[in-house]
Amino acid sequence: MGNRAALLLLMMTAVLFHGMSMAMAREEYPREWTPEEREEFPRERTPEERERWEERGEGEEMFLLHDSKSVVETDAGSMRVVRSFGGRILERPMHIGFITMEPKSLFVPQYLDSSLILFVRRGEARVGLIYKDELAERRLKMGDIYRIPAGSAFYLMNVAEGQRLHVICSIDPSESLGFGTFQSFFIGGGTYPTSVLAGFDQETLSIAFNVTMEEVRELMSRQSEGPIVHMGDSRAPRATIWSKFLQLKEQDRLQHLKRMVEFEAEPPKQEEEAKWSWRKLFTSVLGQEDNRKTGEKAGRSPDSYNLYGRKPDFSNNYGWSIALHDSDYHPLKHSGIGVYLVNLTAGSMMAPHVNPTATEYGIVLRGSGRIQIVYPNGTRALNAKVSEGDVFWVPRYFPFCQIASRTGPFEFFGFTTSARKNRPQFLVGASSVLRAMRGPELAAAFGVSEDRARRIIDAQREAVILPSAAASPPDEVEKKKAKFQLPNVIKNFGNDMIMGFD
C-alpha cells in the first residue's frame, strides 16, 4: 500500500512539473490570449469577417475618438472635449478640446486642474496668463502654440474683427483631481458661471476686498451669460466687470481696480515670499503691479511658437512634416508633450512607421484620408477614412500610416505623449528599418532569397513620405510586375498600405 501511494505521488509530481514546463514554454513563445487581451487585440479575422467588421465600423471606437462632450455652450462661443480611450494599452491619457468663440468674445478668467497646449487653428486671440505672479499677455495668430500650466489663472479673448476664433488644445489630466475630464475654477462669475469666491461669506469678502457688503453682492451676482461672453457690443446684455476691464487702457487698469484687488491685508514677509496669494492673483488678473518698468513687455512668460513659420523637418515632392520638441519650445518640457503637423499631397502616404517613445493623437485639419493601424500580432486594427475634425490616436509601438485622398491635400496636426525627439522608425522606404537590416537574416525571415528580398526592399526610392502608385513611372511599375511576384506576406502588407482609396 505504501509503495502504491509513493508511486502515485511520484506520477502526480511528474504531471505537475510537466504542466508547469509547458506553461513556461507557452509564455516564452506566442500563446493564446486571455479574454481581456482579446477585447483589446481581436483575433485574426477571415476576409469576409474583416469586410463586415470594417463596414460596420467596429474597432473604430478604440482608435477613432468619438466620445465628444459639450462643456461650454453660450451665445458667444462653445467648447467641446473629445475624451481619450481608457484601455490598458493607453500609457498616458490625453483629451482634445475644441474652442470656438465669436468676434469680440471672452472666455472668462479661470484656472484648471489640467494643463493645456493651445493651437490657434483660425483667427486671432489674446491670452492673459498668470506667470510668476504677474499678468503676461500674448497675442496669438493662426498656427501659434501656447502652453497654459495647470493651476495658472488665464483668460482668452477673440480679438479678430468679424472672424470666429477656432482653437484646438490638448488637455493633460495627469495633475487633475479626477472629478471628470477636467475641472474649471472660475475667478470671474456670478450666477453663471459661479465664481470660486462665492463660496466665502460675504462678510469675509467685504473685509478682504475692503468694500461694502452691497458692493460684494453686486460683484458676485451680475454675470449670468456663461463662461464665454460677448464684449462691448449690442449682443452683450449688460456690461460686466470683465468687459469694463478689457476696455480700459493698460495703464488705467490698475488705477480703476486697485482698491478692489487688495484682496488681502498686507502679508507678513514670509507670506509675501509665497509663490501664490489671492492678492497677487487678482492684482495680476485685473491689472499690473506698480513697479512695472516703462516699455517692458507685458509679463515675462514664454512667447508663443508658430508652427506655420517653421521650416519643415522633412519635405519632398509629396508632402512635408514638422515635429516640435522641448528643445524647440521650452514650455513643452514641463508638460512632456510634443506637437506635430503633417501635410500630404493628393494620393501620397506617410510611410508605415512606428513611434518607439510616444503615443500619438491626431486631428484632421484639412482634406480627407485614410488611417491604418496594425496590432502587435500582425492583424489590422483600423482601416478607416477620416476627414476634417476627426480625432484619432495611435498607441506607442503600433505600426501605422496615413494616406491622403486622391481628391486633394491631407493635413493633420496633433500631440505626442513625449516632448523629447521621437525618431519614428519607418518600416518601408529608402530610410527604413528594412533597408538598414537587409541581408541574409532578413531574407530568411521572409523565406525568400537574399537577392529577391533586396530587389523588393530597394524598389522604393523615396523616404518618409511616399508617392501614390499613380505617381510612379509607368514603365518602372510594369517592369516590376513582369519581373517577379511579391511573396504573400509582403504583398498583403504593401497592398493594405497603398490600395483601397480612390
PABADO-566735 format. One record per residue (C-alpha): residue number from 1; x, y, z; residue in one letter. Coordinates in Angstrom, 2 decimals, always signed. Layout:
REM residues N
NUM|X|Y|Z|A
...
This chain:
REM residues 502
1|+0.00|+0.00|+0.00|M
2|+2.84|+2.34|+0.86|G
3|+4.58|+1.63|-2.45|N
4|+1.36|+2.43|-4.35|R
5|+0.97|+5.74|-2.57|A
6|+4.58|+6.66|-3.24|A
7|+4.23|+5.74|-6.92|L
8|+1.00|+7.76|-7.22|L
9|+2.66|+10.76|-5.59|L
10|+5.62|+10.47|-7.97|L
11|+3.32|+10.35|-11.01|M
12|+1.35|+13.39|-9.81|M
13|+4.58|+15.31|-9.26|T
14|+5.79|+14.45|-12.76|A
15|+2.50|+15.57|-14.31|V
16|+2.61|+18.80|-12.31|L
17|+6.16|+19.65|-13.40|F
18|+5.34|+18.76|-17.00|H
19|+2.37|+21.12|-16.92|G
20|+4.48|+23.90|-15.42|M
21|+7.20|+23.44|-18.02|S
22|+4.64|+23.51|-20.83|M
23|+3.10|+26.66|-19.38|A
24|+6.52|+28.30|-19.18|M
25|+7.28|+27.28|-22.74|A
26|+3.99|+28.73|-23.91|R
27|+4.81|+32.01|-22.16|E
28|+8.13|+32.22|-23.99|E
29|+6.53|+31.85|-27.41|Y
30|+3.24|+33.10|-28.93|P
31|+0.37|+31.85|-26.80|R
32|-3.42|+32.02|-26.68|E
33|-4.62|+35.37|-25.35|W
34|-6.82|+35.80|-22.32|T
35|-10.42|+37.07|-22.77|P
36|-9.30|+40.51|-21.56|E
37|-6.49|+40.58|-24.13|E
38|-8.87|+39.51|-26.88|R
39|-11.05|+42.52|-26.13|E
40|-8.12|+44.81|-26.86|E
41|-6.41|+42.74|-29.57|F
42|-9.08|+40.94|-31.65|P
43|-8.21|+37.63|-33.27|R
44|-7.29|+37.46|-36.92|E
45|-10.46|+37.51|-38.99|R
46|-11.27|+35.92|-42.29|T
47|-11.50|+38.30|-45.27|P
48|-15.32|+38.06|-45.10|E
49|-15.38|+38.83|-41.38|E
50|-12.93|+41.70|-41.85|R
51|-15.07|+43.22|-44.61|E
52|-18.21|+43.06|-42.47|R
53|-16.25|+44.36|-39.47|W
54|-14.97|+47.40|-41.39|E
55|-18.37|+48.10|-42.97|E
56|-19.95|+48.25|-39.51|R
57|-17.07|+50.38|-38.25|G
58|-16.22|+48.01|-35.40|E
59|-12.98|+48.84|-33.66|G
60|-13.22|+52.50|-34.65|E
61|-14.45|+53.35|-31.16|E
62|-10.97|+52.42|-29.95|M
63|-8.75|+54.36|-32.35|F
64|-11.18|+56.99|-33.68|L
65|-12.25|+59.11|-30.73|L
66|-15.97|+59.84|-30.96|H
67|-16.67|+60.40|-27.26|D
68|-17.32|+64.13|-27.53|S
69|-18.87|+66.16|-24.72|K
70|-20.00|+69.78|-24.75|S
71|-18.63|+71.52|-21.65|V
72|-19.49|+75.13|-22.56|V
73|-22.31|+76.41|-24.76|E
74|-23.28|+80.10|-24.87|T
75|-24.32|+82.65|-27.50|D
76|-20.72|+83.86|-27.58|A
77|-18.98|+80.53|-28.06|G
78|-18.58|+76.91|-27.12|S
79|-16.11|+74.29|-26.02|M
80|-16.35|+70.57|-26.56|R
81|-13.94|+67.89|-25.40|V
82|-13.12|+64.61|-27.11|V
83|-12.24|+62.21|-24.36|R
84|-9.38|+59.76|-24.55|S
85|-9.77|+56.00|-24.80|F
86|-9.40|+54.33|-21.41|G
87|-7.97|+50.89|-22.21|G
88|-4.92|+49.23|-20.70|R
89|-2.79|+49.85|-23.77|I
90|-3.01|+53.60|-23.23|L
91|+0.17|+54.69|-21.44|E
92|-0.98|+58.26|-20.84|R
93|-4.48|+59.65|-21.43|P
94|-4.95|+62.96|-23.19|M
95|-8.19|+64.72|-24.05|H
96|-8.61|+67.04|-27.03|I
97|-10.55|+70.30|-26.71|G
98|-12.18|+72.40|-29.43|F
99|-12.92|+76.04|-28.56|I
100|-15.00|+78.27|-30.84|T
101|-15.51|+81.95|-29.99|M
102|-17.48|+84.66|-31.75|E
103|-15.82|+88.01|-32.57|P
104|-15.20|+90.21|-29.53|K
105|-15.91|+87.47|-27.03|S
106|-14.15|+86.47|-23.83|L
107|-13.53|+83.13|-22.13|F
108|-13.70|+84.47|-18.58|V
109|-10.75|+84.22|-16.16|P
110|-10.34|+80.79|-14.60|Q
111|-7.76|+78.19|-13.73|Y
112|-7.87|+74.44|-14.38|L
113|-6.68|+71.26|-12.74|D
114|-5.16|+70.24|-16.10|S
115|-2.53|+71.84|-18.31|S
116|-3.40|+72.98|-21.83|L
117|-1.44|+73.43|-25.02|I
118|-3.33|+75.79|-27.31|L
119|-3.12|+75.69|-31.10|F
120|-4.81|+78.54|-32.96|V
121|-6.49|+76.93|-35.96|R
122|-8.17|+80.08|-37.27|R
123|-8.43|+83.68|-36.15|G
124|-6.50|+85.80|-33.66|E
125|-6.60|+85.74|-29.89|A
126|-5.27|+87.49|-26.85|R
127|-4.43|+85.30|-23.90|V
128|-3.75|+86.61|-20.42|G
129|-1.87|+84.24|-18.12|L
130|-0.58|+84.38|-14.58|I
131|+3.15|+83.73|-14.78|Y
132|+5.28|+84.14|-11.64|K
133|+2.53|+86.23|-10.04|D
134|+2.32|+88.68|-12.94|E
135|-0.10|+89.02|-15.81|L
136|+1.56|+88.03|-19.08|A
137|-0.46|+88.90|-22.16|E
138|+0.27|+87.41|-25.56|R
139|-1.37|+87.96|-28.90|R
140|-1.79|+84.70|-30.80|L
141|-2.30|+84.23|-34.52|K
142|-3.10|+81.26|-36.73|M
143|-0.58|+78.46|-36.22|G
144|+0.60|+79.63|-32.80|D
145|+1.26|+77.18|-29.96|I
146|+0.97|+78.35|-26.35|Y
147|+1.04|+76.44|-23.05|R
148|-1.17|+77.14|-20.03|I
149|+0.02|+75.28|-16.91|P
150|-2.42|+73.62|-14.53|A
151|-3.36|+75.97|-11.69|G
152|-2.44|+79.17|-13.56|S
153|-5.24|+81.68|-13.97|A
154|-5.88|+82.77|-17.56|F
155|-8.42|+84.28|-19.91|Y
156|-8.82|+84.05|-23.67|L
157|-10.29|+86.70|-25.96|M
158|-11.14|+86.74|-29.66|N
159|-9.65|+89.99|-30.94|V
160|-10.16|+89.48|-34.70|A
161|-12.71|+91.72|-36.38|E
162|-15.62|+89.79|-37.85|G
163|-13.89|+86.38|-37.60|Q
164|-14.54|+83.43|-35.38|R
165|-11.72|+82.04|-33.31|L
166|-11.03|+78.30|-33.53|H
167|-8.62|+76.79|-31.03|V
168|-7.60|+73.15|-30.63|I
169|-5.98|+72.21|-27.34|C
170|-4.52|+69.20|-25.60|S
171|-5.85|+68.60|-22.10|I
172|-3.37|+66.78|-19.90|D
173|-5.19|+65.26|-16.90|P
174|-2.05|+63.97|-15.17|S
175|-2.44|+66.61|-12.42|E
176|-6.24|+66.59|-12.33|S
177|-8.44|+65.99|-9.30|L
178|-10.21|+63.16|-11.11|G
179|-13.67|+64.76|-10.93|F
180|-14.15|+64.48|-14.68|G
181|-12.43|+65.31|-17.93|T
182|-11.10|+68.46|-16.26|F
183|-12.26|+70.89|-13.60|Q
184|-12.60|+74.65|-14.09|S
185|-12.29|+77.09|-11.21|F
186|-13.82|+80.36|-12.39|F
187|-12.40|+83.51|-10.86|I
188|-14.86|+85.85|-12.53|G
189|-18.52|+84.92|-12.42|G
190|-21.90|+85.49|-10.86|G
191|-24.95|+83.30|-11.11|T
192|-23.48|+81.57|-14.20|Y
193|-20.72|+80.65|-14.01|P
194|-20.26|+80.80|-10.28|T
195|-17.01|+82.35|-9.10|S
196|-14.93|+80.38|-6.63|V
197|-15.18|+83.47|-4.43|L
198|-18.90|+82.86|-4.00|A
199|-18.16|+80.11|-1.51|G
200|-16.79|+82.60|+1.01|F
201|-19.04|+84.51|+3.39|D
202|-19.97|+87.94|+2.09|Q
203|-18.62|+89.46|+5.29|E
204|-15.29|+87.71|+4.66|T
205|-15.17|+89.08|+1.12|L
206|-16.20|+92.53|+2.29|S
207|-13.29|+92.62|+4.71|I
208|-10.87|+91.07|+2.23|A
209|-11.77|+93.48|-0.57|F
210|-12.21|+96.40|+1.82|N
211|-15.55|+97.27|+0.25|V
212|-19.15|+97.29|+1.46|T
213|-21.38|+94.20|+1.58|M
214|-23.57|+95.77|-1.11|E
215|-20.61|+96.08|-3.45|E
216|-19.72|+92.44|-2.83|V
217|-23.29|+91.33|-3.63|R
218|-23.24|+93.34|-6.84|E
219|-19.89|+91.92|-7.84|L
220|-20.96|+88.32|-7.25|M
221|-24.39|+88.44|-8.91|S
222|-24.21|+90.41|-12.16|R
223|-22.68|+87.86|-14.52|Q
224|-25.16|+85.30|-15.85|S
225|-24.20|+84.85|-19.51|E
226|-21.92|+81.84|-19.10|G
227|-18.17|+81.17|-19.29|P
228|-17.87|+82.72|-22.79|I
229|-19.40|+86.20|-23.06|V
230|-19.74|+88.91|-25.69|H
231|-17.68|+92.02|-25.11|M
232|-18.63|+95.62|-25.83|G
233|-21.35|+95.24|-28.46|D
234|-25.12|+95.09|-28.69|S
235|-25.24|+91.34|-28.05|R
236|-23.77|+91.81|-24.58|A
237|-26.85|+92.24|-22.34|P
238|-25.04|+94.45|-19.91|R
239|-21.51|+95.48|-19.14|A
240|-19.62|+93.20|-16.80|T
241|-16.59|+93.86|-14.68|I
242|-14.52|+91.90|-17.21|W
243|-15.76|+93.84|-20.23|S
244|-15.04|+97.12|-18.49|K
245|-11.61|+95.85|-17.51|F
246|-10.63|+94.83|-21.03|L
247|-11.84|+98.13|-22.50|Q
248|-9.51|+100.12|-20.26|L
249|-6.07|+101.20|-21.35|K
250|-3.35|+99.12|-19.81|E
251|-2.10|+101.88|-17.51|Q
252|-5.64|+102.66|-16.32|D
253|-6.50|+99.12|-15.25|R
254|-4.52|+99.26|-12.04|L
255|-5.84|+102.70|-11.06|Q
256|-9.50|+101.75|-11.53|H
257|-9.28|+98.35|-9.85|L
258|-6.53|+98.74|-7.29|K
259|-8.96|+99.12|-4.41|R
260|-10.86|+96.04|-5.48|M
261|-7.89|+93.76|-5.89|V
262|-6.37|+94.42|-2.49|E
263|-7.97|+91.14|-1.52|F
264|-5.73|+90.50|+1.48|E
265|-4.23|+92.67|+4.14|A
266|-0.54|+93.35|+3.72|E
267|+1.01|+89.91|+4.44|P
268|+3.96|+89.21|+6.70|P
269|+7.32|+89.00|+4.99|K
270|+7.40|+85.20|+4.95|Q
271|+3.94|+85.06|+3.37|E
272|+4.93|+87.71|+0.86|E
273|+7.58|+85.34|-0.44|E
274|+5.00|+82.63|-1.17|A
275|+4.53|+81.81|-4.82|K
276|+0.74|+82.07|-4.76|W
277|-1.55|+84.51|-2.98|S
278|-5.06|+85.71|-3.70|W
279|-3.95|+89.33|-3.58|R
280|-1.24|+88.74|-6.19|K
281|-3.59|+86.58|-8.22|L
282|-6.19|+89.28|-8.53|F
283|-3.65|+92.02|-8.99|T
284|-2.19|+90.03|-11.85|S
285|-5.51|+89.17|-13.46|V
286|-7.06|+92.60|-13.12|L
287|-4.04|+94.85|-13.53|G
288|-0.27|+95.08|-13.34|Q
289|+1.96|+95.86|-10.38|E
290|+3.01|+99.46|-9.94|D
291|+6.70|+98.67|-10.33|N
292|+6.48|+97.51|-13.96|R
293|+9.20|+99.17|-15.97|K
294|+8.05|+101.55|-18.67|T
295|+8.06|+99.89|-22.05|G
296|+8.64|+96.42|-20.64|E
297|+6.83|+93.66|-22.49|K
298|+3.70|+92.51|-20.67|A
299|+4.84|+89.77|-18.33|G
300|+7.84|+87.56|-18.77|R
301|+6.16|+84.30|-19.72|S
302|+7.49|+82.37|-22.70|P
303|+6.34|+83.54|-26.10|D
304|+4.14|+81.51|-28.38|S
305|+5.61|+79.38|-31.18|Y
306|+4.23|+79.46|-34.70|N
307|+4.17|+76.11|-36.50|L
308|+3.50|+77.61|-39.92|Y
309|+6.54|+79.84|-39.59|G
310|+8.86|+76.89|-39.00|R
311|+10.86|+75.24|-41.75|K
312|+9.69|+71.63|-42.25|P
313|+11.84|+68.96|-40.64|D
314|+11.22|+66.82|-43.71|F
315|+9.99|+67.82|-47.15|S
316|+9.81|+66.30|-50.63|N
317|+7.53|+66.48|-53.66|N
318|+4.82|+64.53|-51.86|Y
319|+4.47|+66.50|-48.63|G
320|+6.17|+67.81|-45.52|W
321|+6.20|+67.28|-41.77|S
322|+7.06|+69.30|-38.66|I
323|+7.78|+67.94|-35.19|A
324|+8.07|+70.35|-32.26|L
325|+10.02|+69.20|-29.19|H
326|+11.08|+70.70|-25.88|D
327|+14.41|+71.71|-27.43|S
328|+12.46|+73.88|-29.90|D
329|+9.87|+75.28|-27.47|Y
330|+10.90|+75.06|-23.83|H
331|+7.38|+75.11|-22.25|P
332|+6.72|+71.68|-23.77|L
333|+9.27|+70.24|-21.36|K
334|+7.00|+70.99|-18.40|H
335|+4.08|+69.15|-19.99|S
336|+6.10|+66.33|-21.51|G
337|+4.04|+66.72|-24.69|I
338|+5.23|+67.14|-28.26|G
339|+3.44|+68.72|-31.22|V
340|+3.47|+67.78|-34.90|Y
341|+1.99|+68.92|-38.21|L
342|+1.89|+66.94|-41.46|V
343|+0.75|+67.90|-44.96|N
344|+0.43|+65.22|-47.65|L
345|-0.26|+65.92|-51.32|T
346|-3.17|+64.16|-53.01|A
347|-2.69|+60.40|-53.01|G
348|+0.61|+60.40|-51.12|S
349|+1.38|+58.47|-47.96|M
350|+3.27|+58.82|-44.72|M
351|+5.19|+55.54|-44.90|A
352|+4.31|+52.75|-42.45|P
353|+6.18|+53.54|-39.26|H
354|+6.35|+53.06|-35.50|V
355|+6.63|+55.61|-32.69|N
356|+9.00|+53.97|-30.19|P
357|+8.71|+56.60|-27.45|T
358|+5.21|+58.08|-27.54|A
359|+1.51|+57.64|-28.14|T
360|+0.21|+59.92|-30.88|E
361|-3.05|+61.87|-31.05|Y
362|-4.10|+63.38|-34.38|G
363|-6.73|+65.86|-35.54|I
364|-7.58|+66.24|-39.22|V
365|-7.31|+69.93|-40.16|L
366|-7.99|+69.79|-43.88|R
367|-8.95|+67.30|-46.56|G
368|-9.58|+63.61|-46.10|S
369|-7.53|+60.46|-45.95|G
370|-7.23|+57.02|-44.51|R
371|-5.62|+55.86|-41.27|I
372|-4.32|+52.31|-41.00|Q
373|-3.13|+50.82|-37.70|I
374|-1.77|+47.32|-37.09|V
375|-1.99|+45.18|-33.94|Y
376|+1.16|+43.59|-32.49|P
377|+0.02|+40.19|-33.79|N
378|+0.08|+41.48|-37.37|G
379|-3.68|+41.86|-37.85|T
380|-5.27|+45.07|-38.96|R
381|-6.56|+47.19|-36.09|A
382|-8.02|+50.02|-38.15|L
383|-8.53|+50.96|-41.77|N
384|-10.80|+53.98|-41.68|A
385|-11.50|+57.06|-43.72|K
386|-11.12|+60.33|-41.80|V
387|-11.98|+63.92|-42.66|S
388|-11.77|+67.40|-41.16|E
389|-12.47|+67.44|-37.44|G
390|-11.90|+63.72|-36.83|D
391|-9.66|+62.71|-33.93|V
392|-7.60|+59.53|-33.87|F
393|-4.89|+58.07|-31.69|W
394|-2.13|+55.51|-32.18|V
395|-0.66|+53.58|-29.23|P
396|+3.06|+53.54|-28.72|R
397|+4.82|+50.79|-30.72|Y
398|+1.81|+50.12|-33.00|F
399|+2.67|+50.27|-36.74|P
400|+0.55|+52.76|-38.69|F
401|+0.41|+55.02|-41.72|C
402|-1.67|+57.89|-43.09|Q
403|-2.79|+58.03|-46.73|I
404|-4.14|+61.15|-48.45|A
405|-7.23|+61.01|-50.62|S
406|-6.63|+61.42|-54.33|R
407|-9.03|+64.38|-54.33|T
408|-6.72|+66.85|-52.56|G
409|-4.14|+67.55|-49.83|P
410|-4.46|+65.92|-46.43|F
411|-3.34|+67.98|-43.42|E
412|-3.35|+66.76|-39.85|F
413|-1.99|+68.10|-36.58|F
414|-1.56|+66.54|-33.20|G
415|+0.16|+65.86|-29.93|F
416|+2.51|+63.14|-28.70|T
417|+3.00|+61.95|-25.13|T
418|+6.70|+62.78|-25.12|S
419|+8.39|+66.16|-25.52|A
420|+11.67|+64.52|-26.48|R
421|+12.67|+63.93|-30.07|K
422|+10.62|+60.96|-31.16|N
423|+12.71|+59.49|-34.02|R
424|+9.99|+57.37|-35.65|P
425|+11.12|+54.08|-37.12|Q
426|+9.97|+53.75|-40.73|F
427|+9.28|+50.22|-41.89|L
428|+9.21|+50.91|-45.64|V
429|+11.13|+53.33|-47.85|G
430|+14.65|+54.48|-48.60|A
431|+15.41|+55.25|-44.94|S
432|+13.52|+52.32|-43.44|S
433|+14.38|+49.68|-40.89|V
434|+14.06|+47.02|-43.59|L
435|+16.57|+48.86|-45.79|R
436|+19.04|+49.06|-42.91|A
437|+18.60|+45.39|-41.97|M
438|+18.63|+43.89|-45.44|R
439|+20.82|+40.81|-45.62|G
440|+20.60|+37.05|-45.30|P
441|+18.92|+37.26|-41.89|E
442|+16.03|+39.37|-43.18|L
443|+15.69|+37.28|-46.33|A
444|+15.47|+34.15|-44.21|A
445|+12.79|+35.76|-42.05|A
446|+10.64|+36.36|-45.14|F
447|+11.50|+32.98|-46.64|G
448|+12.89|+34.38|-49.88|V
449|+16.33|+34.62|-51.42|S
450|+18.56|+37.49|-50.42|E
451|+18.59|+38.82|-53.98|D
452|+14.82|+38.81|-54.19|R
453|+14.43|+40.48|-50.81|A
454|+16.91|+43.17|-51.80|R
455|+15.06|+43.93|-55.06|R
456|+11.76|+44.28|-53.23|I
457|+13.10|+46.38|-50.37|I
458|+15.16|+48.65|-52.65|D
459|+12.30|+49.23|-55.11|A
460|+11.04|+52.30|-53.20|Q
461|+13.42|+55.19|-53.81|R
462|+11.56|+57.77|-51.70|E
463|+11.65|+58.05|-47.92|A
464|+9.21|+59.06|-45.16|V
465|+6.51|+60.48|-47.46|I
466|+5.87|+58.23|-50.43|L
467|+4.11|+58.83|-53.76|P
468|+0.95|+57.05|-54.79|S
469|+1.15|+54.21|-57.29|A
470|-0.06|+56.61|-59.99|A
471|+2.94|+58.88|-59.32|A
472|+5.47|+56.14|-60.03|S
473|+6.92|+55.92|-63.58|P
474|+4.55|+53.59|-65.52|P
475|+7.32|+51.62|-67.23|D
476|+9.00|+51.01|-63.90|E
477|+5.78|+49.71|-62.35|V
478|+5.13|+47.36|-65.26|E
479|+8.73|+46.18|-65.17|K
480|+8.40|+45.25|-61.52|K
481|+5.19|+43.33|-62.15|K
482|+6.74|+41.38|-65.02|A
483|+9.96|+40.53|-63.24|K
484|+8.67|+38.94|-60.08|F
485|+5.66|+38.20|-57.94|Q
486|+5.61|+39.50|-54.40|L
487|+5.59|+36.97|-51.59|P
488|+2.19|+36.90|-49.88|N
489|+3.45|+38.34|-46.61|V
490|+4.91|+41.40|-48.35|I
491|+2.18|+41.67|-50.98|K
492|-0.56|+41.87|-48.38|N
493|+1.42|+44.34|-46.31|F
494|+2.12|+46.61|-49.27|G
495|-1.36|+46.46|-50.79|N
496|-3.03|+47.17|-47.48|D
497|-0.94|+50.29|-47.18|M
498|-1.48|+51.63|-50.69|I
499|-4.65|+50.30|-52.25|M
500|-8.31|+50.78|-51.50|G
501|-8.56|+54.56|-51.59|F
502|-9.85|+56.23|-54.73|D
